[in-house]
Amino acid sequence: MDGKNRNDIKRGSEVYIVLKKDQRTGKKTKGIVKDLLTKSDSHPHGIKVRLEDGSVGRVQEILNN
């Protein structure tokens, strides 16, 4: 699943995100969702989240939820 719909992502979901500094390369970071930061129901580039380690980025892929 891609991370464009807020309803697909829950706290505790394991996801791949792209950090702001990695947007050009597309390098993905794996982690567990702590907070959902995007307020709208969807976003074309992915819902912005904060991971448990404090990393912030847009969800590219949801591994489980």
PyMOL Python script that loads the backbone (N, CA, C, O; Angstrom):
from pymol import cmd

cmd.read_pdbstr("""\
ATOM      1  N   MET A   1       0.835  -1.187   0.000  1.00  0.00           N
ATOM      2  CA  MET A   1       0.000   0.000   0.000  1.00  0.00           C
ATOM      3  C   MET A   1       0.879   1.250   0.000  1.00  0.00           C
ATOM      4  O   MET A   1       1.899   1.305   0.687  1.00  0.00           O
ATOM      5  N   ASP A   2       0.475   2.236  -0.768  1.00  0.00           N
ATOM      6  CA  ASP A   2       1.197   3.502  -0.720  1.00  0.00           C
ATOM      7  C   ASP A   2       0.661   4.320   0.454  1.00  0.00           C
ATOM      8  O   ASP A   2      -0.369   3.976   1.033  1.00  0.00           O
ATOM      9  N   GLY A   3       1.342   5.376   0.797  1.00  0.00           N
ATOM     10  CA  GLY A   3       0.985   6.151   1.977  1.00  0.00           C
ATOM     11  C   GLY A   3       0.260   7.440   1.677  1.00  0.00           C
ATOM     12  O   GLY A   3       0.481   8.442   2.359  1.00  0.00           O
ATOM     13  N   LYS A   4      -0.600   7.443   0.674  1.00  0.00           N
ATOM     14  CA  LYS A   4      -1.257   8.682   0.257  1.00  0.00           C
ATOM     15  C   LYS A   4      -2.583   8.943   0.973  1.00  0.00           C
ATOM     16  O   LYS A   4      -3.083  10.068   0.943  1.00  0.00           O
ATOM     17  N   ASN A   5      -3.161   7.925   1.614  1.00  0.00           N
ATOM     18  CA  ASN A   5      -4.431   8.085   2.319  1.00  0.00           C
ATOM     19  C   ASN A   5      -4.212   7.954   3.822  1.00  0.00           C
ATOM     20  O   ASN A   5      -3.647   6.974   4.306  1.00  0.00           O
ATOM     21  N   ARG A   6      -4.676   8.968   4.542  1.00  0.00           N
ATOM     22  CA  ARG A   6      -4.473   9.013   5.994  1.00  0.00           C
ATOM     23  C   ARG A   6      -5.128   7.825   6.703  1.00  0.00           C
ATOM     24  O   ARG A   6      -4.598   7.322   7.693  1.00  0.00           O
ATOM     25  N   ASN A   7      -6.271   7.381   6.198  1.00  0.00           N
ATOM     26  CA  ASN A   7      -7.002   6.276   6.837  1.00  0.00           C
ATOM     27  C   ASN A   7      -6.235   4.957   6.811  1.00  0.00           C
ATOM     28  O   ASN A   7      -6.517   4.069   7.615  1.00  0.00           O
ATOM     29  N   ASP A   8      -5.272   4.812   5.900  1.00  0.00           N
ATOM     30  CA  ASP A   8      -4.495   3.572   5.786  1.00  0.00           C
ATOM     31  C   ASP A   8      -3.372   3.488   6.818  1.00  0.00           C
ATOM     32  O   ASP A   8      -2.812   2.413   7.038  1.00  0.00           O
ATOM     33  N   ILE A   9      -3.038   4.618   7.453  1.00  0.00           N
ATOM     34  CA  ILE A   9      -1.885   4.686   8.350  1.00  0.00           C
ATOM     35  C   ILE A   9      -2.366   4.879   9.777  1.00  0.00           C
ATOM     36  O   ILE A   9      -3.201   5.741  10.050  1.00  0.00           O
ATOM     37  N   LYS A  10      -1.836   4.075  10.682  1.00  0.00           N
ATOM     38  CA  LYS A  10      -2.209   4.179  12.087  1.00  0.00           C
ATOM     39  C   LYS A  10      -0.953   4.246  12.934  1.00  0.00           C
ATOM     40  O   LYS A  10       0.122   3.833  12.499  1.00  0.00           O
ATOM     41  N   ARG A  11      -1.091   4.768  14.143  1.00  0.00           N
ATOM     42  CA  ARG A  11       0.044   4.740  15.072  1.00  0.00           C
ATOM     43  C   ARG A  11       0.439   3.291  15.283  1.00  0.00           C
ATOM     44  O   ARG A  11      -0.415   2.426  15.481  1.00  0.00           O
ATOM     45  N   GLY A  12       1.739   3.032  15.239  1.00  0.00           N
ATOM     46  CA  GLY A  12       2.233   1.667  15.398  1.00  0.00           C
ATOM     47  C   GLY A  12       2.433   0.936  14.085  1.00  0.00           C
ATOM     48  O   GLY A  12       2.974  -0.170  14.079  1.00  0.00           O
ATOM     49  N   SER A  13       2.006   1.527  12.960  1.00  0.00           N
ATOM     50  CA  SER A  13       2.215   0.910  11.650  1.00  0.00           C
ATOM     51  C   SER A  13       3.700   0.936  11.295  1.00  0.00           C
ATOM     52  O   SER A  13       4.402   1.901  11.597  1.00  0.00           O
ATOM     53  N   GLU A  14       4.168  -0.129  10.652  1.00  0.00           N
ATOM     54  CA  GLU A  14       5.543  -0.163  10.149  1.00  0.00           C
ATOM     55  C   GLU A  14       5.518   0.354   8.719  1.00  0.00           C
ATOM     56  O   GLU A  14       4.769  -0.147   7.880  1.00  0.00           O
ATOM     57  N   VAL A  15       6.348   1.366   8.446  1.00  0.00           N
ATOM     58  CA  VAL A  15       6.301   2.043   7.155  1.00  0.00           C
ATOM     59  C   VAL A  15       7.702   2.357   6.650  1.00  0.00           C
ATOM     60  O   VAL A  15       8.677   2.321   7.401  1.00  0.00           O
ATOM     61  N   TYR A  16       7.777   2.668   5.351  1.00  0.00           N
ATOM     62  CA  TYR A  16       8.956   3.273   4.750  1.00  0.00           C
ATOM     63  C   TYR A  16       8.608   4.727   4.483  1.00  0.00           C
ATOM     64  O   TYR A  16       7.570   5.019   3.891  1.00  0.00           O
ATOM     65  N   ILE A  17       9.480   5.653   4.921  1.00  0.00           N
ATOM     66  CA  ILE A  17       9.287   7.071   4.632  1.00  0.00           C
ATOM     67  C   ILE A  17      10.491   7.600   3.859  1.00  0.00           C
ATOM     68  O   ILE A  17      11.558   6.988   3.840  1.00  0.00           O
ATOM     69  N   VAL A  18      10.291   8.755   3.222  1.00  0.00           N
ATOM     70  CA  VAL A  18      11.401   9.474   2.608  1.00  0.00           C
ATOM     71  C   VAL A  18      11.580  10.762   3.400  1.00  0.00           C
ATOM     72  O   VAL A  18      10.658  11.571   3.500  1.00  0.00           O
ATOM     73  N   LEU A  19      12.774  10.948   3.963  1.00  0.00           N
ATOM     74  CA  LEU A  19      13.099  12.151   4.709  1.00  0.00           C
ATOM     75  C   LEU A  19      13.275  13.322   3.741  1.00  0.00           C
ATOM     76  O   LEU A  19      13.568  13.113   2.564  1.00  0.00           O
ATOM     77  N   LYS A  20      13.098  14.535   4.224  1.00  0.00           N
ATOM     78  CA  LYS A  20      13.246  15.741   3.392  1.00  0.00           C
ATOM     79  C   LYS A  20      14.609  15.745   2.694  1.00  0.00           C
ATOM     80  O   LYS A  20      14.696  16.042   1.502  1.00  0.00           O
ATOM     81  N   LYS A  21      15.678  15.413   3.441  1.00  0.00           N
ATOM     82  CA  LYS A  21      17.029  15.446   2.864  1.00  0.00           C
ATOM     83  C   LYS A  21      17.239  14.360   1.814  1.00  0.00           C
ATOM     84  O   LYS A  21      18.173  14.453   1.017  1.00  0.00           O
ATOM     85  N   ASP A  22      16.389  13.332   1.797  1.00  0.00           N
ATOM     86  CA  ASP A  22      16.540  12.222   0.860  1.00  0.00           C
ATOM     87  C   ASP A  22      15.560  12.280  -0.311  1.00  0.00           C
ATOM     88  O   ASP A  22      15.470  11.330  -1.090  1.00  0.00           O
ATOM     89  N   GLN A  23      14.824  13.386  -0.443  1.00  0.00           N
ATOM     90  CA  GLN A  23      13.808  13.452  -1.502  1.00  0.00           C
ATOM     91  C   GLN A  23      14.408  13.353  -2.896  1.00  0.00           C
ATOM     92  O   GLN A  23      13.797  12.755  -3.782  1.00  0.00           O
ATOM     93  N   ARG A  24      15.569  13.915  -3.110  1.00  0.00           N
ATOM     94  CA  ARG A  24      16.195  13.850  -4.442  1.00  0.00           C
ATOM     95  C   ARG A  24      16.616  12.431  -4.798  1.00  0.00           C
ATOM     96  O   ARG A  24      16.452  12.005  -5.942  1.00  0.00           O
ATOM     97  N   THR A  25      17.158  11.696  -3.830  1.00  0.00           N
ATOM     98  CA  THR A  25      17.645  10.342  -4.096  1.00  0.00           C
ATOM     99  C   THR A  25      16.541   9.296  -3.970  1.00  0.00           C
ATOM    100  O   THR A  25      16.614   8.234  -4.588  1.00  0.00           O
ATOM    101  N   GLY A  26      15.515   9.599  -3.164  1.00  0.00           N
ATOM    102  CA  GLY A  26      14.437   8.635  -2.948  1.00  0.00           C
ATOM    103  C   GLY A  26      14.791   7.560  -1.929  1.00  0.00           C
ATOM    104  O   GLY A  26      14.090   6.554  -1.819  1.00  0.00           O
ATOM    105  N   LYS A  27      15.881   7.765  -1.178  1.00  0.00           N
ATOM    106  CA  LYS A  27      16.297   6.796  -0.159  1.00  0.00           C
ATOM    107  C   LYS A  27      15.207   6.660   0.906  1.00  0.00           C
ATOM    108  O   LYS A  27      14.721   7.661   1.433  1.00  0.00           O
ATOM    109  N   LYS A  28      14.831   5.431   1.215  1.00  0.00           N
ATOM    110  CA  LYS A  28      13.747   5.186   2.170  1.00  0.00           C
ATOM    111  C   LYS A  28      14.298   4.832   3.546  1.00  0.00           C
ATOM    112  O   LYS A  28      15.352   4.208   3.673  1.00  0.00           O
ATOM    113  N   THR A  29      13.557   5.246   4.573  1.00  0.00           N
ATOM    114  CA  THR A  29      13.882   4.960   5.959  1.00  0.00           C
ATOM    115  C   THR A  29      12.735   4.162   6.550  1.00  0.00           C
ATOM    116  O   THR A  29      11.574   4.542   6.405  1.00  0.00           O
ATOM    117  N   LYS A  30      13.051   3.056   7.215  1.00  0.00           N
ATOM    118  CA  LYS A  30      12.031   2.182   7.786  1.00  0.00           C
ATOM    119  C   LYS A  30      11.817   2.524   9.258  1.00  0.00           C
ATOM    120  O   LYS A  30      12.774   2.815   9.975  1.00  0.00           O
ATOM    121  N   GLY A  31      10.571   2.490   9.705  1.00  0.00           N
ATOM    122  CA  GLY A  31      10.301   2.766  11.109  1.00  0.00           C
ATOM    123  C   GLY A  31       8.853   2.544  11.483  1.00  0.00           C
ATOM    124  O   GLY A  31       8.024   2.151  10.661  1.00  0.00           O
ATOM    125  N   ILE A  32       8.570   2.810  12.764  1.00  0.00           N
ATOM    126  CA  ILE A  32       7.228   2.657  13.324  1.00  0.00           C
ATOM    127  C   ILE A  32       6.624   4.045  13.520  1.00  0.00           C
ATOM    128  O   ILE A  32       7.276   4.937  14.063  1.00  0.00           O
ATOM    129  N   VAL A  33       5.365   4.232  13.074  1.00  0.00           N
ATOM    130  CA  VAL A  33       4.691   5.530  13.158  1.00  0.00           C
ATOM    131  C   VAL A  33       4.374   5.868  14.615  1.00  0.00           C
ATOM    132  O   VAL A  33       3.761   5.080  15.336  1.00  0.00           O
ATOM    133  N   LYS A  34       4.811   7.069  15.028  1.00  0.00           N
ATOM    134  CA  LYS A  34       4.474   7.587  16.351  1.00  0.00           C
ATOM    135  C   LYS A  34       3.325   8.588  16.248  1.00  0.00           C
ATOM    136  O   LYS A  34       2.360   8.513  17.008  1.00  0.00           O
ATOM    137  N   ASP A  35       3.437   9.542  15.288  1.00  0.00           N
ATOM    138  CA  ASP A  35       2.418  10.586  15.113  1.00  0.00           C
ATOM    139  C   ASP A  35       2.144  10.815  13.634  1.00  0.00           C
ATOM    140  O   ASP A  35       3.050  10.741  12.804  1.00  0.00           O
ATOM    141  N   LEU A  36       0.873  11.097  13.312  1.00  0.00           N
ATOM    142  CA  LEU A  36       0.512  11.517  11.959  1.00  0.00           C
ATOM    143  C   LEU A  36       0.492  13.037  11.948  1.00  0.00           C
ATOM    144  O   LEU A  36      -0.201  13.653  12.757  1.00  0.00           O
ATOM    145  N   LEU A  37       1.245  13.651  11.039  1.00  0.00           N
ATOM    146  CA  LEU A  37       1.392  15.103  11.014  1.00  0.00           C
ATOM    147  C   LEU A  37       0.516  15.776   9.962  1.00  0.00           C
ATOM    148  O   LEU A  37       0.139  16.936  10.131  1.00  0.00           O
ATOM    149  N   THR A  38       0.186  15.075   8.884  1.00  0.00           N
ATOM    150  CA  THR A  38      -0.696  15.628   7.852  1.00  0.00           C
ATOM    151  C   THR A  38      -2.132  15.556   8.362  1.00  0.00           C
ATOM    152  O   THR A  38      -2.597  14.498   8.788  1.00  0.00           O
ATOM    153  N   LYS A  39      -2.828  16.690   8.314  1.00  0.00           N
ATOM    154  CA  LYS A  39      -4.206  16.742   8.820  1.00  0.00           C
ATOM    155  C   LYS A  39      -5.244  16.353   7.764  1.00  0.00           C
ATOM    156  O   LYS A  39      -6.323  15.874   8.112  1.00  0.00           O
ATOM    157  N   SER A  40      -4.935  16.553   6.485  1.00  0.00           N
ATOM    158  CA  SER A  40      -5.905  16.247   5.437  1.00  0.00           C
ATOM    159  C   SER A  40      -6.026  14.732   5.232  1.00  0.00           C
ATOM    160  O   SER A  40      -5.162  13.970   5.664  1.00  0.00           O
ATOM    161  N   ASP A  41      -7.100  14.309   4.573  1.00  0.00           N
ATOM    162  CA  ASP A  41      -7.377  12.886   4.365  1.00  0.00           C
ATOM    163  C   ASP A  41      -6.397  12.216   3.418  1.00  0.00           C
ATOM    164  O   ASP A  41      -6.160  11.011   3.509  1.00  0.00           O
ATOM    165  N   SER A  42      -5.819  13.008   2.496  1.00  0.00           N
ATOM    166  CA  SER A  42      -4.862  12.443   1.543  1.00  0.00           C
ATOM    167  C   SER A  42      -3.851  13.510   1.137  1.00  0.00           C
ATOM    168  O   SER A  42      -4.066  14.706   1.333  1.00  0.00           O
ATOM    169  N   HIS A  43      -2.748  13.044   0.568  1.00  0.00           N
ATOM    170  CA  HIS A  43      -1.713  13.956   0.063  1.00  0.00           C
ATOM    171  C   HIS A  43      -1.030  13.258  -1.108  1.00  0.00           C
ATOM    172  O   HIS A  43      -0.677  12.084  -0.995  1.00  0.00           O
ATOM    173  N   PRO A  44      -0.834  13.955  -2.235  1.00  0.00           N
ATOM    174  CA  PRO A  44      -0.276  13.301  -3.429  1.00  0.00           C
ATOM    175  C   PRO A  44       1.152  12.779  -3.259  1.00  0.00           C
ATOM    176  O   PRO A  44       1.560  11.872  -3.983  1.00  0.00           O
ATOM    177  N   HIS A  45       1.920  13.338  -2.313  1.00  0.00           N
ATOM    178  CA  HIS A  45       3.305  12.894  -2.109  1.00  0.00           C
ATOM    179  C   HIS A  45       3.447  11.977  -0.904  1.00  0.00           C
ATOM    180  O   HIS A  45       4.555  11.546  -0.586  1.00  0.00           O
ATOM    181  N   GLY A  46       2.348  11.673  -0.234  1.00  0.00           N
ATOM    182  CA  GLY A  46       2.384  10.804   0.937  1.00  0.00           C
ATOM    183  C   GLY A  46       2.071  11.572   2.207  1.00  0.00           C
ATOM    184  O   GLY A  46       2.366  12.762   2.314  1.00  0.00           O
ATOM    185  N   ILE A  47       1.473  10.885   3.166  1.00  0.00           N
ATOM    186  CA  ILE A  47       1.122  11.477   4.456  1.00  0.00           C
ATOM    187  C   ILE A  47       2.404  11.686   5.267  1.00  0.00           C
ATOM    188  O   ILE A  47       3.250  10.795   5.339  1.00  0.00           O
ATOM    189  N   LYS A  48       2.541  12.860   5.872  1.00  0.00           N
ATOM    190  CA  LYS A  48       3.732  13.151   6.675  1.00  0.00           C
ATOM    191  C   LYS A  48       3.541  12.570   8.076  1.00  0.00           C
ATOM    192  O   LYS A  48       2.505  12.771   8.710  1.00  0.00           O
ATOM    193  N   VAL A  49       4.559  11.848   8.545  1.00  0.00           N
ATOM    194  CA  VAL A  49       4.508  11.218   9.862  1.00  0.00           C
ATOM    195  C   VAL A  49       5.810  11.448  10.624  1.00  0.00           C
ATOM    196  O   VAL A  49       6.839  11.792  10.041  1.00  0.00           O
ATOM    197  N   ARG A  50       5.740  11.250  11.945  1.00  0.00           N
ATOM    198  CA  ARG A  50       6.936  11.210  12.793  1.00  0.00           C
ATOM    199  C   ARG A  50       7.087   9.772  13.261  1.00  0.00           C
ATOM    200  O   ARG A  50       6.140   9.167  13.763  1.00  0.00           O
ATOM    201  N   LEU A  51       8.292   9.232  13.092  1.00  0.00           N
ATOM    202  CA  LEU A  51       8.563   7.866  13.537  1.00  0.00           C
ATOM    203  C   LEU A  51       8.957   7.872  15.012  1.00  0.00           C
ATOM    204  O   LEU A  51       9.222   8.928  15.587  1.00  0.00           O
ATOM    205  N   GLU A  52       8.994   6.683  15.618  1.00  0.00           N
ATOM    206  CA  GLU A  52       9.343   6.566  17.030  1.00  0.00           C
ATOM    207  C   GLU A  52      10.746   7.083  17.331  1.00  0.00           C
ATOM    208  O   GLU A  52      11.017   7.510  18.453  1.00  0.00           O
ATOM    209  N   ASP A  53      11.652   7.049  16.334  1.00  0.00           N
ATOM    210  CA  ASP A  53      13.015   7.551  16.553  1.00  0.00           C
ATOM    211  C   ASP A  53      13.123   9.065  16.331  1.00  0.00           C
ATOM    212  O   ASP A  53      14.211   9.630  16.447  1.00  0.00           O
ATOM    213  N   GLY A  54      11.992   9.729  16.008  1.00  0.00           N
ATOM    214  CA  GLY A  54      11.972  11.174  15.826  1.00  0.00           C
ATOM    215  C   GLY A  54      12.102  11.632  14.389  1.00  0.00           C
ATOM    216  O   GLY A  54      11.952  12.822  14.116  1.00  0.00           O
ATOM    217  N   SER A  55      12.378  10.721  13.452  1.00  0.00           N
ATOM    218  CA  SER A  55      12.481  11.072  12.037  1.00  0.00           C
ATOM    219  C   SER A  55      11.128  11.514  11.504  1.00  0.00           C
ATOM    220  O   SER A  55      10.095  10.947  11.860  1.00  0.00           O
ATOM    221  N   VAL A  56      11.140  12.539  10.639  1.00  0.00           N
ATOM    222  CA  VAL A  56       9.911  13.039  10.028  1.00  0.00           C
ATOM    223  C   VAL A  56      10.042  12.933   8.511  1.00  0.00           C
ATOM    224  O   VAL A  56      11.050  13.345   7.936  1.00  0.00           O
ATOM    225  N   GLY A  57       9.015  12.377   7.868  1.00  0.00           N
ATOM    226  CA  GLY A  57       9.028  12.264   6.417  1.00  0.00           C
ATOM    227  C   GLY A  57       7.670  11.827   5.901  1.00  0.00           C
ATOM    228  O   GLY A  57       6.720  11.651   6.664  1.00  0.00           O
ATOM    229  N   ARG A  58       7.601  11.657   4.595  1.00  0.00           N
ATOM    230  CA  ARG A  58       6.342  11.257   3.952  1.00  0.00           C
ATOM    231  C   ARG A  58       6.341   9.756   3.679  1.00  0.00           C
ATOM    232  O   ARG A  58       7.326   9.193   3.202  1.00  0.00           O
ATOM    233  N   VAL A  59       5.216   9.125   3.993  1.00  0.00           N
ATOM    234  CA  VAL A  59       5.090   7.677   3.845  1.00  0.00           C
ATOM    235  C   VAL A  59       5.076   7.308   2.369  1.00  0.00           C
ATOM    236  O   VAL A  59       4.315   7.873   1.583  1.00  0.00           O
ATOM    237  N   GLN A  60       5.928   6.355   2.000  1.00  0.00           N
ATOM    238  CA  GLN A  60       5.999   5.843   0.636  1.00  0.00           C
ATOM    239  C   GLN A  60       5.385   4.456   0.520  1.00  0.00           C
ATOM    240  O   GLN A  60       4.855   4.080  -0.525  1.00  0.00           O
ATOM    241  N   GLU A  61       5.465   3.702   1.613  1.00  0.00           N
ATOM    242  CA  GLU A  61       4.967   2.323   1.585  1.00  0.00           C
ATOM    243  C   GLU A  61       4.592   1.908   2.998  1.00  0.00           C
ATOM    244  O   GLU A  61       5.313   2.198   3.953  1.00  0.00           O
ATOM    245  N   ILE A  62       3.449   1.223   3.124  1.00  0.00           N
ATOM    246  CA  ILE A  62       2.996   0.716   4.412  1.00  0.00           C
ATOM    247  C   ILE A  62       3.283  -0.791   4.428  1.00  0.00           C
ATOM    248  O   ILE A  62       2.794  -1.532   3.575  1.00  0.00           O
ATOM    249  N   LEU A  63       4.077  -1.232   5.403  1.00  0.00           N
ATOM    250  CA  LEU A  63       4.445  -2.646   5.470  1.00  0.00           C
ATOM    251  C   LEU A  63       3.388  -3.455   6.210  1.00  0.00           C
ATOM    252  O   LEU A  63       3.035  -4.555   5.786  1.00  0.00           O
ATOM    253  N   ASN A  64       2.885  -2.915   7.310  1.00  0.00           N
ATOM    254  CA  ASN A  64       1.757  -3.542   8.032  1.00  0.00           C
ATOM    255  C   ASN A  64       1.061  -2.477   8.843  1.00  0.00           C
ATOM    256  O   ASN A  64       1.635  -1.419   9.102  1.00  0.00           O
ATOM    257  N   ASN A  65      -0.176  -2.742   9.251  1.00  0.00           N
ATOM    258  CA  ASN A  65      -0.884  -1.789  10.100  1.00  0.00           C
ATOM    259  C   ASN A  65      -1.873  -2.454  10.962  1.00  0.00           C
ATOM    260  O   ASN A  65      -2.558  -1.792  11.741  1.00  0.00           O
TER     261      ASN A  65
END
""", "prot")
cmd.dss("prot")
cmd.show_as("cartoon", "prot")
cmd.util.cbc("prot")
cmd.orient("prot")
